[in-house]
């Protein structure tokens, strides 16, 4: 069994100075490798005390310099909030700095406060995610990015060139049932972030239906289960989530 550790950088109710939260979380993260954990993870969230990690790749880059062996996972990079060319460059650079230890997790994001904070129409989130994911994933295999229906990225190389393939180490998060087939069609593993009483078998049903129908060729079926225990409650004002 592969067991990872994920600092969440939460500060519910601003009970502590943010600097103290970071000091404690980094101290625990640096203990993960000597304690025998297989991987280190964190998330991407913005603007609230719910999770104060606005750049998961930056955090993992720091941890790459503090560790030697543990895998480094993103759960997740929220693609609709980023430029896909920049994301691909950052991922490739982190993989070089860590010696190929990256486990890539991608996602769409659900929090209205974050979409509004970035001035992005949340209704366009799904379309952006699919387009950007295709660009990033294809780019990491080919070494360059080109195209995109809305991005219209001129062909540019990813430098440093990707160290090695990201196939079989890329996952996409899906919370809503409607997202499962999308992740399967992208040809990536399923990152199941278990929230509340959500059943993993129910969550994965749409994903497995796509695989069972033989739609995918050369696909690797893999699941990554993340069970999160939150230290604080989300407020309705801060986390008015929109499903789908």
C-alpha positions as CSV (number, residue, x, y, z in Angstrom):
1,X,0.0,0.0,0.0
2,X,1.2,3.5,-0.9
3,X,0.6,6.0,1.9
4,X,1.2,9.7,1.6
5,X,1.0,12.8,3.8
6,X,-0.6,16.1,3.0
7,X,-0.2,19.3,4.9
8,X,-3.3,21.5,4.4
9,X,-2.2,24.9,5.7
10,X,-5.6,25.5,7.3
11,X,-6.2,28.4,9.8
12,X,-9.9,28.2,10.7
13,X,-11.1,31.4,12.3
14,X,-7.6,32.8,12.0
15,X,-6.8,31.2,15.3
16,X,-3.1,31.5,14.7
17,X,-0.9,33.9,12.7
18,X,-0.5,32.5,9.2
19,X,3.3,32.4,9.8
20,X,2.8,30.0,12.7
21,X,0.5,27.7,10.6
22,X,3.2,27.5,7.9
23,X,6.0,26.9,10.5
24,X,4.0,23.9,12.0
25,X,2.9,22.5,8.7
26,X,6.4,22.6,7.1
27,X,7.9,21.0,10.2
28,X,5.5,18.1,9.9
29,X,6.0,17.9,6.1
30,X,9.7,17.6,6.6
31,X,9.1,14.6,9.0
32,X,7.2,12.6,6.4
33,X,10.2,11.1,4.6
34,X,12.1,9.9,7.7
35,X,8.8,8.6,9.1
36,X,8.4,6.3,6.1
37,X,5.6,8.0,4.1
38,X,5.7,7.2,0.4
39,X,4.6,10.7,-0.9
40,X,4.0,14.3,0.0
41,X,1.0,16.2,-1.3
42,X,-0.9,19.5,-1.0
43,X,-3.7,21.3,-2.6
44,X,-4.4,24.6,-4.3
45,X,-6.8,27.1,-2.7
46,X,-7.0,30.8,-2.6
47,X,-8.3,33.8,-0.5
48,X,-9.7,32.1,2.7
49,X,-8.5,30.4,5.8
50,X,-9.9,27.1,4.5
51,X,-6.5,26.2,2.9
52,X,-3.7,28.7,2.5
53,X,-1.7,27.0,-0.3
54,X,-2.2,29.1,-3.4
55,X,0.6,27.5,-5.3
56,X,1.0,23.7,-4.8
57,X,3.8,23.4,-7.3
58,X,5.8,26.0,-5.4
59,X,5.3,24.1,-2.2
60,X,6.4,20.9,-3.8
61,X,9.5,22.6,-5.2
62,X,10.4,23.6,-1.7
63,X,9.9,20.0,-0.5
64,X,11.9,18.6,-3.4
65,X,14.9,20.4,-1.9
66,X,14.1,19.0,1.6
67,X,13.7,15.3,0.5
68,X,15.4,12.6,-1.4
69,X,13.0,9.8,-2.1
70,X,9.3,10.6,-1.5
71,X,7.0,11.2,-4.4
72,X,5.6,14.7,-4.7
73,X,2.0,15.0,-5.6
74,X,-0.4,17.8,-6.5
75,X,-4.0,17.4,-5.4
76,X,-4.6,19.4,-7.5
77,X,-3.4,22.1,-9.9
78,X,-6.7,23.9,-10.8
79,X,-6.2,24.3,-14.5
80,X,-9.0,26.8,-15.3
81,X,-7.2,29.4,-13.2
82,X,-3.8,29.2,-15.0
83,X,-2.2,29.5,-18.4
84,X,-1.6,26.0,-19.7
85,X,1.8,26.9,-21.2
86,X,3.1,28.1,-17.8
87,X,1.7,25.1,-16.0
88,X,3.5,22.7,-18.3
89,X,6.8,24.6,-17.8
90,X,6.4,24.6,-14.0
91,X,5.6,20.9,-14.0
92,X,8.6,20.0,-16.2
93,X,10.9,22.1,-14.1
94,X,9.7,20.5,-10.8
95,X,10.2,17.1,-12.3
96,X,13.8,17.9,-13.1
97,X,14.5,19.5,-9.7
98,X,13.0,16.4,-7.9
99,X,14.6,13.8,-10.1
100,X,11.4,12.6,-11.7
101,X,9.4,12.3,-8.4
102,X,6.3,14.2,-9.5
103,X,2.8,12.7,-9.3
104,X,0.6,15.1,-11.3
105,X,-2.9,15.8,-10.1
106,X,-5.1,18.1,-12.1
107,X,-8.6,19.5,-11.3
108,X,-11.3,22.0,-12.2
109,X,-12.1,23.7,-8.9
110,X,-15.5,24.3,-7.4
111,X,-15.4,27.3,-5.1
112,X,-17.3,30.3,-6.3
113,X,-15.2,32.6,-4.2
114,X,-12.1,31.5,-6.1
115,X,-13.6,31.8,-9.6
116,X,-14.9,35.2,-8.8
117,X,-11.6,36.3,-7.3
118,X,-9.9,35.4,-10.5
119,X,-12.6,37.1,-12.6
120,X,-13.4,33.8,-14.4
121,X,-16.9,32.7,-15.3
122,X,-17.4,29.5,-13.3
123,X,-19.8,28.2,-16.0
124,X,-16.7,28.0,-18.3
125,X,-14.7,26.0,-15.8
126,X,-15.4,22.5,-17.3
127,X,-14.7,23.6,-20.9
128,X,-11.5,25.3,-19.8
129,X,-10.4,22.3,-17.8
130,X,-10.8,19.9,-20.7
131,X,-9.1,22.2,-23.2
132,X,-6.2,23.0,-20.8
133,X,-5.7,19.4,-19.7
134,X,-5.4,18.2,-23.2
135,X,-2.8,20.9,-24.0
136,X,-0.8,20.2,-20.8
137,X,-0.9,16.4,-21.0
138,X,-0.1,16.3,-24.8
139,X,2.6,18.9,-24.3
140,X,4.3,17.0,-21.5
141,X,4.6,14.0,-23.9
142,X,5.6,15.9,-27.0
143,X,7.8,18.5,-25.5
144,X,5.8,21.4,-26.9
145,X,2.3,23.0,-26.7
146,X,0.3,24.2,-29.7
147,X,-3.3,25.0,-30.4
148,X,-6.4,25.0,-28.1
149,X,-9.8,26.2,-29.1
150,X,-9.8,29.3,-26.9
151,X,-6.1,29.6,-26.0
152,X,-4.8,29.4,-29.5
153,X,-1.3,28.8,-28.2
154,X,1.4,29.3,-30.9
155,X,3.8,26.4,-30.9
156,X,6.4,26.8,-28.2
157,X,8.8,24.3,-26.7
158,X,8.6,23.3,-23.0
159,X,12.0,24.0,-21.6
160,X,13.5,22.3,-19.8
161,X,12.2,19.5,-21.9
162,X,10.1,17.0,-19.9
163,X,12.4,14.6,-18.1
164,X,10.2,11.5,-18.8
165,X,6.7,10.5,-19.6
166,X,3.8,11.5,-17.3
167,X,1.7,8.5,-18.4
168,X,0.7,6.3,-15.4
169,X,1.5,9.1,-13.0
170,X,-1.1,11.6,-13.8
171,X,-4.5,11.8,-12.1
172,X,-7.5,14.1,-12.3
173,X,-9.8,14.9,-9.5
174,X,-13.5,14.4,-9.8
175,X,-16.0,15.3,-7.1
176,X,-19.2,15.5,-9.1
177,X,-20.5,12.3,-11.0
178,X,-20.6,14.3,-14.2
179,X,-16.9,14.7,-14.1
180,X,-16.0,11.0,-14.0
181,X,-16.4,10.3,-17.7
182,X,-14.4,13.4,-18.6
183,X,-11.4,12.2,-16.5
184,X,-11.7,8.7,-18.1
185,X,-11.8,10.2,-21.6
186,X,-8.6,12.2,-20.9
187,X,-6.8,9.0,-20.3
188,X,-5.7,9.7,-16.8
189,X,-6.2,8.0,-13.5
190,X,-8.9,9.1,-11.1
191,X,-8.1,11.1,-8.0
192,X,-11.0,10.4,-5.6
193,X,-11.0,13.1,-3.0
194,X,-13.4,11.7,-0.5
195,X,-15.7,14.3,1.0
196,X,-18.2,13.8,3.8
197,X,-20.0,10.5,3.2
198,X,-19.2,10.1,-0.4
199,X,-18.8,6.5,-1.5
200,X,-15.8,5.7,-3.6
201,X,-17.5,3.0,-5.6
202,X,-20.4,5.3,-6.4
203,X,-18.0,8.1,-7.3
204,X,-16.1,5.9,-9.8
205,X,-19.1,4.4,-11.5
206,X,-19.1,6.7,-14.5
207,X,-15.4,6.4,-14.9
208,X,-15.5,2.6,-15.0
209,X,-18.4,2.7,-17.5
210,X,-16.2,4.5,-20.0
211,X,-13.4,2.1,-19.5
212,X,-15.7,-1.0,-19.7
213,X,-17.2,0.3,-23.0
214,X,-13.8,-0.1,-24.6
215,X,-13.7,3.6,-25.6
216,X,-10.1,4.1,-24.5
217,X,-7.1,2.5,-26.2
218,X,-3.9,2.1,-24.3
219,X,-5.5,3.5,-21.2
220,X,-4.2,2.8,-17.7
221,X,-7.0,2.4,-15.1
222,X,-5.8,3.6,-11.7
223,X,-7.4,5.1,-8.7
224,X,-5.9,7.3,-6.1
225,X,-8.0,7.7,-2.9
226,X,-7.5,10.8,-0.8
227,X,-9.4,10.8,2.5
228,X,-9.3,14.2,4.0
229,X,-9.8,15.1,7.6
230,X,-10.4,18.8,7.9
231,X,-9.4,20.8,11.0
232,X,-12.1,23.4,10.5
233,X,-15.6,24.0,9.1
234,X,-16.1,25.7,5.8
235,X,-18.3,28.8,6.1
236,X,-21.3,29.1,3.7
237,X,-20.2,32.6,2.7
238,X,-16.6,31.5,1.8
239,X,-17.5,28.2,0.2
240,X,-20.7,28.4,-1.8
241,X,-19.8,25.6,-4.1
242,X,-21.5,25.0,-7.4
243,X,-21.7,21.3,-8.4
244,X,-21.2,20.0,-11.9
